[in-house]
């Protein structure tokens, strides 16, 4: 069979087989970056719920990266077809989970921001009320009417 005709075969569309050493380099770089970010999340300024969500994303993302590296560099699609397909299906499922976690993280961020704004609004309102009381501005007429 002519090898040029096989280029147009649909089975070749999704196959990208890389040398194993390239996947090791990518995994090592991602592990260093993930470890750095994991340590940055230890700061006290990061809310606990956000820390948990982002660490879960790091773990799942690392699993997705390892699975993608295995499918693209270690598993031979011509020899091990079922493990190859299962691994790529795991990659797609992991990416879906990462998207869901990112949406949850976005909602948590909105909620945390709203709470911060609410606290700031209450604090500023109390400051204004205290300043008005000190200056004698805004005496409440309903109290004066009740006293009479």
TAJODA-V442483 format. One record per helix or strand of 2 or more residues. SS is the DSSP state (~ for helix, > for strand). FROM is the first residue (numbers start at 0). LEN is the number of residues. If there is no record, write none. Layout:
[[SS & FROM & LEN] [SS & FROM & LEN]]
//
This chain:
[[~ & 2 & 4] [~ & 9 & 3] [~ & 19 & 21] [~ & 47 & 27] [~ & 80 & 55] [~ & 140 & 7]]
//
